[in-house]
Amino acid sequence: MSEKIPFLTLAKAQEIVQDVPTPFHIYDEKGIRENVRRINKAFAWNKGFKEYFAVKALPNPTILRILAEEGCGVDCSSLTELMLSDAVGFGGDQIMFSSNMTPVEDMQLAYKMGAYINLDDATMVDFLERVAGVPETVFCRYNPGGTFTLGESEEGFQVMDNPGEAKYGMTEAQMIESFRRLAQKGAKHFGIHAFLASNTISNVYYPELAGILFTLAVRVAKAANVHISCINLSGGVGIPYRPDQPENDIAAIGEGVKEQFEKILVPAGMGDVKIFSEMGRFTTGPYGALITTAIHEKHIYKEYIGVDACAANLMRPAIYGAYHHITVLGKQYAACDHKYDVVGGLCENSDKFAIDRMLPKIDIGDILYIHDTGAHGFSMGYNYNGKLRSAEVLLCADGTHQLIRRAETPHDYFATLDMTPYGKKLSED
Ligand SMILES: Cc1ncc(COP(=O)(O)O)c(C=O)c1O
């Protein structure tokens, strides 16, 4: 079981709040660095291993710089993620470009930066050649269709996800044909990529996926007569959002992938294949938290605590019904004898960080620590109701803190509008 211990004390939170008002997301530099070291150690058996951090999970240059220092590359999916990575200093084979329905200018920038380009569809072969060019190494994304099942439980196979309903990737036949055509157009090395299940709490997801992709690679290399140089297991390794969930053991996951590698690729003479990952959630998820203050209470048919953050700052509970653990800082050892809905102020009834959650008695002014927002947290935010995106703070490894993104202001919110006809009036109000 995972222990839900905040990486921030009440005293430190109170100190930061003097500088940066709530709400804000905070990230734990030490936790992130230690975790990346565990990941790299788990896959050290593979000479070319690289974790390409999924920028969409936490697109902040300070975080990306920390990850670069720990040896990570980046996985980008859009023009601005490429630009951000470029600004941090990533280039060439430090970048995977895994996009879909890709706009021309995104593809052109990826090509110009020398990124590993991952084609989501067979029709992208001609598109790539037409708008950019065919690089020496090209990846194709695989979709096996059907449902993806994992391991055996008492009830039978556990269904993890539904690739047949997913818009991503191509069939095996399309991949073989794409590799053949890319080779005719000058590509020399090939990569295979797949993302079959999200937020898996299982040490066998990556090994099972590796087994599928390794056997696919052997077949495809033979059928298309090409050299497969890299296999990208993408993201999908999960984290325990709930205290009753077990943690994934990255060392066991690395060992499981190694077993498949030695069983399938080495005998096929493909022991030079580099293994890549694109873990976002597993890499930074637990090392982020949304810090928010209780600003209202309401007693109607239920007990509500209103906080100064809302779904615009953390969308997962509202759109997926996702659980995020909450700690009331300074009250960790108090009895959880009050049942609350913890809510934000959006005009949306889904704007609830917790429903019927047993927590200690919350007083106005209490600081709440919403766990596990280090991936797909801030980055999924939006501006509904004119709510502004929050600041981001780094809890540095030496215990100090640093503002790594200021909060949006109304000026930012209005920046894309032409206010000249009303400008004076608005700015005076
Ligand atoms: C192509 C690709 N790679 C990697 C990731 C990261 O996934 P996760 O954060 O679940 O590891 C995503 C997430 O959407 C993705 O679309």
The ligand as a Tripos MOL2 file, in Angstrom:
@<TRIPOS>MOLECULE
LIG
   16    16     1     0     0
SMALL
NO_CHARGES

@<TRIPOS>ATOM
      1 C1          2.3350    9.5090  -26.7760 C.3       1 LIG1
      2 C2          2.3200    9.5870  -25.2960 C.ar      1 LIG1
      3 N1          3.4390    9.2460  -24.6290 N.ar      1 LIG1
      4 C3          3.4860    9.3110  -23.2740 C.ar      1 LIG1
      5 C4          2.4050    9.7170  -22.5360 C.ar      1 LIG1
      6 C5          2.5320    9.7840  -21.0450 C.3       1 LIG1
      7 O1          1.6900    8.9240  -20.4230 O.3       1 LIG1
      8 P1          1.7370    8.7010  -18.8470 P.3       1 LIG1
      9 O2          1.8200   10.0460  -18.2430 O.co2     1 LIG1
     10 O3          0.4820    7.9940  -18.5400 O.co2     1 LIG1
     11 O4          2.9390    7.8900  -18.5610 O.co2     1 LIG1
     12 C6          1.2100   10.0590  -23.1740 C.ar      1 LIG1
     13 C7          0.0280   10.4800  -22.3930 C.2       1 LIG1
     14 O5         -1.0020   10.8480  -22.8310 O.2       1 LIG1
     15 C8          1.1700    9.9860  -24.5950 C.ar      1 LIG1
     16 O6          0.0570   10.3240  -25.2600 O.3       1 LIG1
@<TRIPOS>BOND
     1     1     2 1
     2     2     3 ar
     3     2    15 ar
     4     3     4 ar
     5     4     5 ar
     6     5     6 1
     7     5    12 ar
     8     6     7 1
     9     7     8 1
    10     8     9 2
    11     8    10 1
    12     8    11 1
    13    12    13 1
    14    12    15 ar
    15    13    14 2
    16    15    16 1
@<TRIPOS>SUBSTRUCTURE
     1 LIG1         1 GROUP 0 **** ****
